[in-house]
Amino acid sequence: MKKITIAIDGFSSTGKSTLAKELAATLGYVYVDTGAMYRAVTYFAMQNEYVSEDFLNKEALISQLPNVKLQFQFNSNLGFAEMYLNGENVEQPIRTIEVSRNVSKIAEISEVRTKLVEQQQAMGKDKAIVMDGRDIGTVVFPDAELKIFMNASAETRAQRRFDELIEKGQKVTYDEVLENVQQRDYIDTHREDSPLVKAEGAIEINNSALSKREQFDLVMNLIQEKV
């Protein structure tokens, strides 16, 4: 069966990673969560006090990028690869609301995007990969055989994210999460370098009213058409 590249883009909290993980597991493909990579760089910047909600020392972060080593390591118990930053498993701390508040600012930095896009393209050189993010179909893999663009209302996405954070024991309010979702949408779609847009040839899926199973079956049918 022909191996293809599957690029999944879309707004925050549309379930891109959940879908991509399930697709990769079903197909036997490699899964890459590019959002985790940007979150890891953001976590590094926060740990070194290069960024906060009202502060960004872009030059300091850029100067330290050679010291940012990112790696995915497969966890057989979980069934997917976890994010490691300079040898440390950061899968849990990069998923906090604090990192979410800063990640779009870090993702705006051209030098950060250049570093991560190079790594992402190297990961996908042999195809048989499912990658999700904001610019996969437009920048990382513009020639991907299947491009998906995922969307849902801000309110629906905020509720999903809120439920997820509460389940993990984090203390947040729905209004905080909704504000964060809306801020990230604005930054992601208005940045100068690789703004979030629907790639040419991408198939848009609004999953506000879709179950995870319905969405998975829909995309699997699209994949079968390609392979």
Backbone as CSV, one residue per row, in Angstrom:
resi,resn,N_x,N_y,N_z,CA_x,CA_y,CA_z,C_x,C_y,C_z
1,MET,0.844,-1.195,0.000,0.000,0.000,0.000,0.879,1.244,0.000
2,LYS,0.534,2.212,-0.797,1.317,3.438,-0.906,1.370,4.183,0.421
3,LYS,2.552,4.667,0.794,2.718,5.464,2.003,2.546,6.938,1.645
4,ILE,1.826,7.664,2.483,1.571,9.070,2.201,1.915,9.929,3.413
5,THR,1.928,11.236,3.179,2.089,12.221,4.253,0.729,12.827,4.549
6,ILE,0.359,12.833,5.825,-0.925,13.400,6.247,-0.647,14.630,7.096
7,ALA,-1.091,15.783,6.616,-0.868,17.058,7.306,-2.184,17.532,7.904
8,ILE,-2.191,17.728,9.214,-3.408,18.176,9.902,-3.149,19.525,10.559
9,ASP,-3.823,20.546,10.061,-3.714,21.892,10.626,-5.044,22.300,11.230
10,GLY,-5.024,23.402,11.965,-6.272,23.912,12.501,-6.073,24.722,13.755
11,PHE,-7.171,25.243,14.258,-7.143,26.090,15.438,-6.849,25.261,16.690
12,SER,-6.479,25.952,17.768,-6.172,25.264,19.021,-7.403,24.537,19.556
13,SER,-7.148,23.423,20.209,-8.195,22.641,20.884,-9.289,22.148,19.946
14,THR,-8.916,21.837,18.709,-9.875,21.217,17.791,-9.722,19.692,17.780
15,GLY,-8.824,19.183,18.606,-8.637,17.734,18.677,-7.688,17.191,17.631
16,LYS,-6.819,18.052,17.098,-5.870,17.616,16.062,-4.996,16.470,16.543
17,SER,-4.422,16.629,17.734,-3.493,15.622,18.239,-4.184,14.295,18.515
18,THR,-5.372,14.357,19.089,-6.121,13.125,19.379,-6.389,12.356,18.091
19,LEU,-6.847,13.074,17.076,-7.120,12.445,15.784,-5.838,11.900,15.165
20,ALA,-4.788,12.708,15.169,-3.530,12.303,14.536,-2.937,11.068,15.193
21,LYS,-2.989,11.006,16.526,-2.475,9.829,17.231,-3.222,8.565,16.824
22,GLU,-4.539,8.666,16.753,-5.349,7.492,16.419,-5.110,7.054,14.974
23,LEU,-4.982,8.026,14.075,-4.706,7.697,12.677,-3.364,6.990,12.546
24,ALA,-2.340,7.554,13.215,-0.997,6.983,13.120,-0.969,5.565,13.680
25,ALA,-1.649,5.347,14.805,-1.674,4.014,15.408,-2.368,3.016,14.490
26,THR,-3.453,3.437,13.857,-4.209,2.555,12.970,-3.424,2.225,11.709
27,LEU,-2.729,3.215,11.165,-2.005,3.043,9.904,-0.589,2.491,10.090
28,GLY,-0.085,2.527,11.331,1.305,2.148,11.562,2.262,3.233,11.120
29,TYR,1.788,4.483,11.145,2.595,5.628,10.733,3.274,6.270,11.946
30,VAL,4.255,7.104,11.670,4.888,7.926,12.695,3.979,9.120,12.978
31,TYR,3.811,9.463,14.249,3.023,10.631,14.624,3.937,11.698,15.211
32,VAL,3.790,12.927,14.751,4.579,14.043,15.283,3.635,15.174,15.692
33,ASP,3.700,15.531,16.961,2.907,16.619,17.525,3.764,17.876,17.510
34,THR,3.643,18.684,16.469,4.492,19.878,16.375,4.134,20.902,17.441
35,GLY,2.881,20.878,17.897,2.499,21.783,18.969,3.311,21.528,20.225
36,ALA,3.631,20.258,20.491,4.453,19.915,21.649,5.843,20.514,21.518
37,MET,6.345,20.601,20.290,7.667,21.172,20.071,7.670,22.665,20.413
38,TYR,6.651,23.375,19.959,6.555,24.804,20.281,6.299,25.006,21.767
39,ARG,5.524,24.127,22.369,5.284,24.220,23.806,6.570,23.975,24.592
40,ALA,7.398,23.049,24.114,8.658,22.760,24.807,9.605,23.958,24.755
41,VAL,9.671,24.611,23.618,10.504,25.817,23.511,9.947,26.909,24.426
42,THR,8.624,27.012,24.482,7.982,27.987,25.370,8.308,27.677,26.826
43,TYR,8.246,26.415,27.191,8.574,26.001,28.558,10.025,26.356,28.880
44,PHE,10.919,26.118,27.931,12.335,26.492,28.099,12.452,27.995,28.339
45,ALA,11.735,28.788,27.541,11.784,30.246,27.678,11.233,30.688,29.039
46,MET,10.175,30.046,29.496,9.596,30.386,30.794,10.548,30.026,31.932
47,GLN,11.175,28.852,31.829,12.100,28.415,32.866,13.285,29.363,32.994
48,ASN,13.667,29.961,31.879,14.816,30.872,31.863,14.408,32.342,31.943
49,GLU,13.123,32.569,32.213,12.572,33.909,32.396,12.761,34.795,31.164
50,TYR,12.615,34.178,29.985,12.652,34.935,28.733,11.263,35.392,28.324
51,VAL,10.236,34.804,28.931,8.872,35.142,28.532,7.933,35.032,29.735
52,SER,6.950,35.916,29.751,5.839,35.845,30.696,4.640,36.445,29.970
53,GLU,3.536,36.603,30.659,2.336,37.103,29.992,2.520,38.518,29.440
54,ASP,3.373,39.328,30.076,3.558,40.711,29.621,5.012,41.042,29.303
55,PHE,5.818,39.994,28.999,7.241,40.214,28.758,7.772,39.161,27.785
56,LEU,8.668,39.588,26.892,9.327,38.657,25.973,10.710,39.179,25.633
57,ASN,11.728,38.417,25.986,13.106,38.737,25.622,13.472,37.853,24.433
58,LYS,13.058,38.299,23.273,13.226,37.491,22.059,14.695,37.240,21.745
59,GLU,15.522,38.259,21.892,16.934,38.128,21.539,17.635,37.086,22.416
60,ALA,17.298,37.094,23.713,17.918,36.114,24.619,17.524,34.697,24.236
61,LEU,16.251,34.497,23.906,15.798,33.167,23.518,16.472,32.726,22.229
62,ILE,16.533,33.608,21.247,17.159,33.259,19.971,18.612,32.844,20.182
63,SER,19.307,33.552,21.058,20.720,33.236,21.304,20.894,31.865,21.950
64,GLN,19.849,31.387,22.634,19.940,30.108,23.331,19.343,28.941,22.542
65,LEU,18.789,29.205,21.365,18.163,28.127,20.589,19.101,26.954,20.303
66,PRO,20.412,27.194,20.081,21.303,26.037,19.875,21.350,25.101,21.080
67,ASN,20.954,25.597,22.247,20.975,24.775,23.463,19.624,24.116,23.751
68,VAL,18.686,24.267,22.822,17.371,23.652,22.984,17.341,22.352,22.174
69,LYS,17.397,21.242,22.864,17.412,19.931,22.207,16.061,19.245,22.418
70,LEU,15.353,19.013,21.333,14.028,18.399,21.401,14.075,16.976,20.862
71,GLN,13.348,16.098,21.511,13.323,14.697,21.080,12.001,14.063,21.477
72,PHE,11.450,13.249,20.590,10.278,12.448,20.923,10.740,11.044,21.293
73,GLN,10.238,10.533,22.421,10.551,9.162,22.824,9.247,8.406,23.002
74,PHE,9.147,7.258,22.333,7.912,6.474,22.373,7.716,5.851,23.739
75,ASN,6.509,6.024,24.286,6.124,5.403,25.557,5.157,4.271,25.238
76,SER,5.619,3.052,25.393,4.800,1.894,25.011,3.560,1.758,25.889
77,ASN,3.631,2.242,27.118,2.475,2.169,28.011,1.360,3.110,27.565
78,LEU,1.760,4.269,27.052,0.789,5.259,26.598,0.383,5.043,25.141
79,GLY,1.294,4.470,24.366,1.005,4.234,22.958,1.345,5.397,22.060
80,PHE,2.079,6.379,22.582,2.523,7.496,21.739,3.837,8.058,22.280
81,ALA,4.483,8.889,21.462,5.773,9.461,21.841,5.580,10.697,22.714
82,GLU,6.412,10.808,23.741,6.368,11.960,24.634,7.487,12.936,24.291
83,MET,7.283,14.200,24.684,8.222,15.262,24.373,9.308,15.355,25.442
84,TYR,10.555,15.368,24.975,11.701,15.529,25.862,12.439,16.815,25.498
85,LEU,12.781,17.587,26.512,13.535,18.832,26.349,14.857,18.674,27.076
86,ASN,15.942,18.690,26.308,17.287,18.533,26.883,17.359,17.327,27.817
87,GLY,16.763,16.227,27.353,16.836,14.968,28.085,15.799,14.781,29.162
88,GLU,14.950,15.792,29.399,13.929,15.715,30.450,12.540,15.541,29.843
89,ASN,11.774,14.613,30.395,10.400,14.418,29.950,9.565,15.607,30.416
90,VAL,9.043,16.377,29.443,8.266,17.576,29.782,6.828,17.460,29.275
91,GLU,6.383,16.246,29.016,5.044,16.037,28.447,3.956,16.657,29.319
92,GLN,4.085,16.549,30.625,3.065,17.105,31.517,3.171,18.625,31.683
93,PRO,4.336,19.175,32.044,4.406,20.624,32.268,4.125,21.474,31.040
94,ILE,4.339,20.934,29.828,4.089,21.769,28.635,2.602,21.872,28.311
95,ARG,1.754,21.105,29.012,0.313,21.110,28.717,-0.477,22.038,29.649
96,THR,0.206,22.815,30.469,-0.492,23.664,31.426,-1.048,24.921,30.751
97,ILE,-1.998,25.557,31.427,-2.581,26.797,30.922,-1.531,27.904,30.877
98,GLU,-0.537,27.853,31.777,0.521,28.864,31.783,1.329,28.805,30.486
99,VAL,1.656,27.610,30.034,2.366,27.469,28.761,1.454,27.893,27.615
100,SER,0.187,27.543,27.693,-0.768,27.930,26.641,-0.842,29.443,26.477
101,ARG,-0.700,30.165,27.578,-0.794,31.628,27.514,0.379,32.244,26.758
102,ASN,1.501,31.531,26.677,2.708,32.109,26.082,3.121,31.494,24.752
103,VAL,2.557,30.332,24.412,3.095,29.581,23.275,2.931,30.306,21.942
104,SER,1.827,31.022,21.746,1.635,31.705,20.469,2.664,32.812,20.260
105,LYS,3.085,33.453,21.360,4.109,34.497,21.256,5.448,33.902,20.824
106,ILE,5.765,32.735,21.380,7.018,32.073,21.009,6.954,31.575,19.565
107,ALA,5.784,31.065,19.168,5.621,30.528,17.819,5.680,31.624,16.752
108,GLU,5.529,32.878,17.152,5.636,33.989,16.205,7.076,34.259,15.779
109,ILE,8.039,33.824,16.578,9.440,34.166,16.341,9.981,33.369,15.154
110,SER,10.417,34.067,14.126,10.840,33.412,12.879,11.971,32.426,13.106
111,GLU,12.920,32.778,13.954,14.064,31.898,14.195,13.622,30.586,14.853
112,VAL,12.615,30.663,15.713,12.085,29.448,16.336,11.403,28.588,15.275
113,ARG,10.590,29.206,14.444,9.868,28.462,13.411,10.850,27.801,12.438
114,THR,11.894,28.530,12.055,12.878,27.974,11.120,13.534,26.729,11.704
115,LYS,13.937,26.812,12.971,14.596,25.678,13.628,13.673,24.465,13.679
116,LEU,12.422,24.681,14.046,11.511,23.552,14.217,11.023,22.992,12.883
117,VAL,10.796,23.855,11.901,10.361,23.374,10.585,11.428,22.479,9.963
118,GLU,12.688,22.837,10.107,13.776,22.003,9.579,13.731,20.611,10.202
119,GLN,13.514,20.547,11.511,13.438,19.251,12.190,12.213,18.460,11.733
120,GLN,11.096,19.163,11.583,9.850,18.500,11.170,9.971,17.931,9.757
121,GLN,10.570,18.669,8.856,10.741,18.182,7.483,11.662,16.970,7.440
122,ALA,12.684,16.966,8.281,13.595,15.819,8.340,12.864,14.573,8.843
123,MET,11.950,14.766,9.814,11.183,13.638,10.357,10.295,12.997,9.300
124,GLY,9.832,13.795,8.329,8.877,13.290,7.363,9.440,12.947,6.003
125,LYS,10.752,12.860,5.899,11.363,12.653,4.577,10.994,11.303,3.963
126,ASP,10.640,10.318,4.791,10.307,8.984,4.269,8.799,8.736,4.182
127,LYS,8.010,9.799,4.333,6.548,9.695,4.321,6.061,8.793,5.455
128,ALA,4.886,8.180,5.307,4.282,7.352,6.358,4.275,8.099,7.683
129,ILE,3.798,9.360,7.639,3.816,10.212,8.818,2.502,10.981,8.929
130,VAL,2.054,11.175,10.152,0.911,12.048,10.440,1.439,13.165,11.322
131,MET,1.332,14.397,10.850,1.859,15.533,11.595,0.774,16.578,11.748
132,ASP,0.628,17.103,12.970,-0.379,18.137,13.173,0.248,19.413,13.718
133,GLY,-0.404,20.532,13.422,0.121,21.816,13.867,-0.659,22.967,13.267
134,ARG,0.064,24.052,12.935,-0.567,25.244,12.386,-0.155,25.513,10.935
135,ASP,1.020,25.000,10.542,1.541,25.324,9.208,2.058,24.086,8.484
136,ILE,1.496,22.936,8.797,2.022,21.688,8.221,1.723,21.606,6.730
137,GLY,0.470,21.906,6.357,0.104,21.832,4.945,0.557,23.016,4.123
138,THR,0.891,24.127,4.786,1.307,25.331,4.056,2.816,25.474,3.965
139,VAL,3.546,25.086,5.023,4.993,25.328,5.075,5.807,24.034,5.181
140,VAL,5.452,23.181,6.133,6.277,21.997,6.390,6.155,20.981,5.255
141,PHE,4.916,20.611,4.906,4.679,19.646,3.833,3.633,20.181,2.848
142,PRO,4.002,21.188,2.060,3.029,21.737,1.105,2.615,20.733,0.034
143,ASP,3.400,19.660,-0.147,3.080,18.639,-1.146,2.456,17.392,-0.521
144,ALA,1.997,17.489,0.711,1.376,16.335,1.377,0.204,15.813,0.566
145,GLU,0.079,14.483,0.508,-1.000,13.882,-0.277,-2.377,14.163,0.327
146,LEU,-2.438,14.301,1.648,-3.720,14.614,2.283,-3.517,15.735,3.297
147,LYS,-4.287,16.801,3.110,-4.231,17.943,4.021,-5.621,18.132,4.637
148,ILE,-5.641,18.191,5.973,-6.880,18.402,6.712,-6.781,19.726,7.462
149,PHE,-7.866,20.501,7.449,-7.917,21.739,8.231,-9.090,21.631,9.193
150,MET,-8.793,21.608,10.497,-9.823,21.378,11.505,-10.267,22.674,12.168
151,ASN,-11.556,22.766,12.405,-12.140,23.972,12.984,-13.295,23.584,13.905
152,ALA,-13.662,24.498,14.772,-14.835,24.372,15.655,-15.027,25.733,16.290
153,SER,-16.199,25.983,16.842,-16.443,27.278,17.472,-15.510,27.463,18.663
154,ALA,-15.181,28.721,18.963,-14.290,29.017,20.095,-14.879,28.492,21.401
155,GLU,-16.197,28.608,21.550,-16.855,28.157,22.765,-16.750,26.636,22.935
156,THR,-16.933,25.913,21.833,-16.812,24.452,21.876,-15.393,24.042,22.228
157,ARG,-14.432,24.699,21.620,-13.029,24.364,21.876,-12.622,24.698,23.309
158,ALA,-13.121,25.828,23.801,-12.804,26.213,25.179,-13.377,25.210,26.169
159,GLN,-14.586,24.730,25.920,-15.199,23.751,26.820,-14.402,22.452,26.825
160,ARG,-13.961,22.024,25.656,-13.156,20.801,25.583,-11.854,20.958,26.359
161,ARG,-11.198,22.091,26.147,-9.915,22.346,26.811,-10.117,22.477,28.324
162,PHE,-11.175,23.157,28.730,-11.488,23.322,30.149,-11.694,21.962,30.810
163,ASP,-12.491,21.113,30.177,-12.758,19.778,30.726,-11.462,18.975,30.868
164,GLU,-10.602,19.101,29.879,-9.326,18.371,29.885,-8.438,18.842,31.037
165,LEU,-8.360,20.153,31.236,-7.511,20.702,32.294,-8.054,20.352,33.681
166,ILE,-9.365,20.429,33.840,-9.978,20.074,35.120,-9.726,18.602,35.444
167,GLU,-9.828,17.754,34.426,-9.577,16.321,34.622,-8.152,16.065,35.086
168,LYS,-7.217,16.937,34.652,-5.813,16.798,35.048,-5.531,17.448,36.392
169,GLY,-6.569,18.046,36.995,-6.399,18.631,38.316,-5.951,20.073,38.334
170,GLN,-5.962,20.732,37.184,-5.541,22.126,37.136,-6.691,23.041,37.545
171,LYS,-6.357,24.133,38.217,-7.358,25.078,38.701,-7.501,26.229,37.701
172,VAL,-8.515,26.132,36.865,-8.788,27.163,35.859,-10.297,27.384,35.798
173,THR,-10.683,28.506,35.215,-12.103,28.760,34.981,-12.371,28.674,33.486
174,TYR,-13.630,28.433,33.144,-13.998,28.366,31.728,-13.689,29.689,31.030
175,ASP,-13.955,30.809,31.693,-13.711,32.113,31.077,-12.231,32.330,30.785
176,GLU,-11.371,31.857,31.678,-9.924,31.957,31.440,-9.540,31.183,30.174
177,VAL,-10.074,29.986,30.069,-9.732,29.130,28.928,-10.278,29.728,27.631
178,LEU,-11.510,30.236,27.659,-12.093,30.849,26.465,-11.272,32.049,26.020
179,GLU,-10.866,32.878,26.958,-10.038,34.041,26.612,-8.726,33.609,25.984
180,ASN,-8.114,32.548,26.539,-6.864,32.035,25.992,-7.049,31.505,24.576
181,VAL,-8.129,30.773,24.342,-8.428,30.245,23.007,-8.575,31.397,22.004
182,GLN,-9.316,32.425,22.374,-9.546,33.563,21.481,-8.267,34.337,21.217
183,GLN,-7.430,34.516,22.246,-6.155,35.209,22.061,-5.238,34.418,21.132
184,ARG,-5.186,33.107,21.325,-4.337,32.273,20.476,-4.829,32.291,19.031
185,ASP,-6.124,32.270,18.845,-6.670,32.355,17.491,-6.199,33.626,16.793
186,TYR,-6.269,34.732,17.514,-5.893,36.023,16.916,-4.411,36.038,16.564
187,ILE,-3.578,35.625,17.512,-2.129,35.642,17.256,-1.768,34.677,16.135
188,ASP,-2.341,33.472,16.170,-2.008,32.457,15.165,-2.382,32.898,13.755
189,THR,-3.486,33.634,13.612,-3.949,34.023,12.282,-3.389,35.369,11.820
190,HIS,-2.741,36.114,12.718,-2.250,37.444,12.356,-0.722,37.574,12.373
191,ARG,0.005,36.513,12.749,1.459,36.643,12.767,1.996,36.767,11.349
192,GLU,3.136,37.420,11.210,3.733,37.652,9.888,4.321,36.372,9.301
193,ASP,4.944,35.560,10.142,5.621,34.352,9.678,4.679,33.158,9.799
194,SER,4.300,32.582,8.670,3.481,31.365,8.626,2.201,31.461,9.445
195,PRO,1.344,32.438,9.140,0.073,32.524,9.865,-0.795,31.297,9.597
196,LEU,-1.694,31.032,10.533,-2.611,29.907,10.375,-3.628,30.215,9.282
197,VAL,-3.555,29.465,8.193,-4.522,29.582,7.100,-4.799,28.180,6.581
198,LYS,-5.904,28.039,5.914,-6.230,26.761,5.279,-5.349,26.585,4.050
199,ALA,-4.606,25.493,4.001,-3.692,25.241,2.898,-4.451,24.983,1.603
200,GLU,-3.807,25.297,0.501,-4.394,24.996,-0.803,-4.615,23.492,-0.922
201,GLY,-5.819,23.114,-1.268,-6.141,21.696,-1.422,-6.544,20.996,-0.138
202,ALA,-6.560,21.730,0.988,-6.931,21.112,2.260,-8.436,20.910,2.350
203,ILE,-8.830,19.863,3.046,-10.242,19.563,3.282,-10.588,20.051,4.686
204,GLU,-11.532,20.986,4.781,-11.895,21.549,6.084,-12.950,20.686,6.767
205,ILE,-12.717,20.441,8.044,-13.660,19.683,8.854,-14.025,20.512,10.078
206,ASN,-15.292,20.912,10.177,-15.778,21.576,11.386,-16.363,20.491,12.282
207,ASN,-15.696,20.241,13.400,-16.097,19.116,14.243,-16.899,19.526,15.475
208,SER,-17.493,20.728,15.429,-18.295,21.193,16.568,-19.372,20.180,16.942
209,ALA,-19.966,19.542,15.935,-21.072,18.618,16.189,-20.717,17.170,15.858
210,LEU,-19.429,16.891,15.658,-19.003,15.531,15.330,-18.451,14.824,16.554
211,SER,-18.731,13.535,16.670,-18.085,12.729,17.707,-16.683,12.371,17.214
212,LYS,-15.828,11.926,18.127,-14.478,11.518,17.737,-14.543,10.368,16.728
213,ARG,-15.470,9.443,16.924,-15.602,8.299,16.010,-16.039,8.750,14.629
214,GLU,-17.016,9.649,14.568,-17.485,10.157,13.278,-16.365,10.857,12.531
215,GLN,-15.594,11.654,13.256,-14.487,12.364,12.632,-13.411,11.401,12.145
216,PHE,-13.078,10.414,12.971,-12.060,9.428,12.603,-12.476,8.673,11.348
217,ASP,-13.718,8.198,11.310,-14.202,7.448,10.148,-14.188,8.315,8.889
218,LEU,-14.544,9.584,9.050,-14.538,10.506,7.913,-13.141,10.643,7.321
219,VAL,-12.146,10.840,8.192,-10.780,11.028,7.716,-10.195,9.711,7.188
220,MET,-10.531,8.601,7.799,-10.041,7.312,7.292,-10.546,7.060,5.881
221,ASN,-11.768,7.452,5.605,-12.307,7.319,4.229,-11.502,8.179,3.262
222,LEU,-11.129,9.377,3.697,-10.318,10.268,2.850,-8.949,9.643,2.583
223,ILE,-8.377,9.013,3.608,-7.071,8.365,3.458,-7.163,7.212,2.464
224,GLN,-8.214,6.408,2.585,-8.376,5.275,1.666,-8.458,5.735,0.214
225,GLU,-9.060,6.877,-0.007,-9.135,7.427,-1.366,-7.740,7.774,-1.896
226,LYS,-6.846,8.165,-1.002,-5.503,8.580,-1.411,-4.563,7.408,-1.622
227,VAL,-4.751,6.333,-0.857,-3.805,5.221,-0.926,-4.312,4.078,-1.803
